[in-house]
Amino acid sequence: MEILRSLAKELIKTAKLSSKTQNRILLSNKNEIVYLCIFIIQLVTSCKQPEMKNEEAIYAETEAFRQAWNKGDAKLVTSFFTDDAIRVDGVGTFGATQRGKHELEAAYNRLFHQTMTGIQMKYLDRGEVRMLSPDFAVWQTNLEIIRPHGISTKGHVVEIFKKVNNRWLIVEAHPKFPSPPAPANSTK
């Protein structure tokens, strides 16, 4: 029981408790259960910390991706994907699928330098990360694409991330936007 008490004292010192609360716990030698409870609480909360660090790392990657996208740098944008990544570009019921970095980079080059030169992207919210395992997670958010002349399109993206060499990379991406409106009928 002495080992448990010593361990609990160390854990209490590292816990985010006020000095007054720490002293009150340490001075209550009446019940060894207190030390056991503190130990268990600290153990449980420390297990959640790596997951939170992973989530924050994914949020940082998504923000860095957005910044690279807004620069129109296809090679830099592609660096956020795994080598075997898949991107299903969904615009309404149409769209294209790119497989691997070569196809991804070519598609982003077309987008940035031919199809929608000067476009910008912003996230409408931070999104949500759901950890599937220590090495896989899903992130999704609402976003908006803004064209240089001010017209914007709102959509949604779902991405699967994989941890590769301590970095979270996109293994699969599914951006979705509504179909563009049909051209007005010019017949009279």
C-alpha positions as CSV (number, residue, x, y, z in Angstrom):
1,M,0.0,0.0,0.0
2,E,3.0,2.3,0.6
3,I,4.0,2.0,-3.1
4,L,0.4,3.0,-4.1
5,R,0.5,6.0,-1.8
6,S,3.9,7.1,-3.3
7,L,2.6,6.7,-6.8
8,A,-0.6,8.6,-6.0
9,K,1.4,11.4,-4.4
10,E,3.4,11.8,-7.7
11,L,0.2,11.6,-9.8
12,I,-1.5,14.2,-7.6
13,K,1.4,16.6,-8.1
14,T,1.2,16.3,-11.9
15,A,-2.7,16.4,-11.9
16,K,-4.2,19.8,-12.8
17,L,-5.5,20.4,-9.2
18,S,-5.1,23.4,-7.1
19,S,-2.5,23.3,-4.4
20,K,-5.2,23.5,-1.7
21,T,-6.9,20.4,-3.2
22,Q,-3.6,18.5,-3.5
23,N,-2.8,19.2,0.1
24,R,-6.2,18.1,1.3
25,I,-5.9,14.8,-0.6
26,L,-2.3,14.2,0.6
27,L,-3.3,14.9,4.2
28,S,-6.2,12.6,4.2
29,N,-4.5,9.4,5.3
30,K,-7.8,8.0,6.5
31,N,-8.6,6.0,3.5
32,E,-6.3,4.3,1.0
33,I,-9.1,4.2,-1.5
34,V,-8.6,7.9,-2.1
35,Y,-5.1,7.2,-3.5
36,L,-6.4,4.4,-5.7
37,C,-9.2,6.7,-7.1
38,I,-6.7,9.4,-7.9
39,F,-4.5,6.9,-9.6
40,I,-7.3,5.6,-11.7
41,I,-8.6,9.1,-12.6
42,Q,-5.1,10.1,-13.7
43,L,-4.6,6.9,-15.7
44,V,-7.9,7.4,-17.5
45,T,-7.3,11.0,-18.4
46,S,-3.7,10.4,-19.5
47,C,-5.0,7.7,-22.0
48,K,-7.2,10.4,-23.6
49,Q,-4.3,12.8,-24.2
50,P,-2.8,11.0,-27.2
51,E,-6.1,11.0,-29.0
52,M,-6.5,14.7,-28.4
53,K,-2.9,15.3,-29.7
54,N,-3.9,13.3,-32.8
55,E,-7.0,15.3,-33.4
56,E,-5.1,18.6,-33.0
57,A,-2.4,17.3,-35.5
58,I,-5.2,16.5,-38.0
59,Y,-6.7,19.9,-37.6
60,A,-3.3,21.4,-38.2
61,E,-2.8,19.4,-41.4
62,T,-6.3,20.4,-42.7
63,E,-5.5,24.1,-42.1
64,A,-2.0,23.7,-43.8
65,F,-3.8,21.9,-46.7
66,R,-6.2,24.8,-47.1
67,Q,-3.4,27.3,-47.1
68,A,-1.5,25.3,-49.8
69,W,-4.7,25.0,-51.8
70,N,-5.2,28.8,-51.7
71,K,-1.7,29.3,-53.0
72,G,-2.7,27.2,-56.1
73,D,0.3,25.0,-55.6
74,A,-0.7,21.5,-56.9
75,K,2.6,19.8,-55.9
76,L,2.3,21.2,-52.3
77,V,-1.4,20.2,-52.1
78,T,-0.5,16.7,-53.2
79,S,2.1,16.3,-50.4
80,F,-0.8,16.1,-48.0
81,F,-1.9,12.7,-49.5
82,T,-0.5,9.2,-49.2
83,D,1.2,7.8,-52.3
84,D,-1.9,5.6,-53.0
85,A,-4.5,8.1,-52.1
86,I,-7.9,8.3,-53.8
87,R,-9.9,11.5,-54.3
88,V,-13.5,11.2,-55.6
89,D,-14.3,14.7,-56.8
90,G,-18.0,14.9,-56.5
91,V,-19.9,17.7,-58.2
92,G,-23.5,16.8,-58.1
93,T,-23.9,13.4,-59.8
94,F,-20.8,14.0,-61.9
95,G,-17.2,13.9,-60.9
96,A,-13.9,12.2,-61.4
97,T,-11.8,9.9,-59.4
98,Q,-8.0,10.4,-59.1
99,R,-5.8,7.5,-57.9
100,G,-2.3,8.2,-56.6
101,K,-0.2,11.3,-56.4
102,H,0.4,11.6,-60.1
103,E,-3.3,11.8,-61.0
104,L,-4.0,14.0,-58.0
105,E,-1.3,16.5,-59.0
106,A,-2.5,16.6,-62.6
107,A,-6.1,17.2,-61.5
108,Y,-5.1,20.0,-59.1
109,N,-2.9,21.6,-61.8
110,R,-5.9,21.7,-64.1
111,L,-8.1,23.1,-61.4
112,F,-5.7,25.8,-60.3
113,H,-4.4,26.8,-63.7
114,Q,-7.2,26.1,-66.2
115,T,-10.6,25.4,-64.7
116,M,-10.8,27.8,-61.8
117,T,-7.7,30.0,-61.8
118,G,-7.5,32.2,-58.6
119,I,-10.1,30.2,-56.5
120,Q,-9.9,30.3,-52.8
121,M,-11.2,27.8,-50.2
122,K,-12.4,28.4,-46.7
123,Y,-13.7,26.1,-44.0
124,L,-17.1,27.2,-42.6
125,D,-16.3,25.4,-39.3
126,R,-13.3,23.5,-37.8
127,G,-15.0,20.2,-38.7
128,E,-15.0,17.1,-36.7
129,V,-12.4,14.4,-36.2
130,R,-13.4,10.8,-35.3
131,M,-10.5,8.5,-34.4
132,L,-11.1,5.0,-35.9
133,S,-7.8,3.5,-34.6
134,P,-4.5,4.9,-33.5
135,D,-3.5,5.2,-37.1
136,F,-6.7,6.1,-38.9
137,A,-9.2,8.9,-38.5
138,V,-12.1,10.5,-40.4
139,W,-12.4,14.3,-40.7
140,Q,-15.3,16.2,-42.2
141,T,-16.3,19.8,-42.5
142,N,-18.4,22.3,-44.4
143,L,-16.5,24.5,-46.9
144,E,-16.9,27.2,-49.4
145,I,-15.1,27.7,-52.7
146,I,-14.8,31.4,-53.7
147,R,-14.1,32.3,-57.3
148,P,-12.2,35.5,-58.1
149,H,-15.4,37.3,-59.4
150,G,-17.1,36.6,-56.0
151,I,-19.4,33.7,-56.8
152,S,-19.1,31.0,-54.2
153,T,-20.2,27.5,-53.8
154,K,-20.7,25.7,-50.5
155,G,-20.1,22.0,-50.0
156,H,-18.9,19.3,-47.7
157,V,-15.8,17.2,-47.5
158,V,-15.1,13.9,-45.8
159,E,-11.5,12.7,-45.6
160,I,-9.9,9.6,-44.2
161,F,-6.5,10.2,-42.7
162,K,-3.7,7.7,-42.1
163,K,-0.8,8.3,-39.8
164,V,2.4,7.8,-41.8
165,N,5.8,8.4,-40.1
166,N,4.2,10.6,-37.4
167,R,2.3,12.7,-39.9
168,W,-1.4,12.5,-40.7
169,L,-1.9,12.2,-44.5
170,I,-5.1,11.9,-46.5
171,V,-5.7,8.4,-47.8
172,E,-9.1,9.2,-49.3
173,A,-11.0,12.4,-49.9
174,H,-14.6,13.0,-50.9
175,P,-15.4,16.7,-51.5
176,K,-19.0,17.2,-52.5
177,F,-20.7,20.2,-54.1
178,P,-24.2,20.6,-55.5
179,S,-24.6,20.4,-59.3
180,P,-24.2,23.8,-60.9
181,P,-27.5,25.3,-62.0
182,A,-28.6,24.4,-65.5
183,P,-28.2,27.2,-68.1
184,A,-31.3,29.3,-68.6
185,N,-33.3,28.1,-71.6
186,S,-32.9,30.8,-74.3
187,T,-35.7,29.6,-76.6
188,K,-38.8,31.9,-76.8
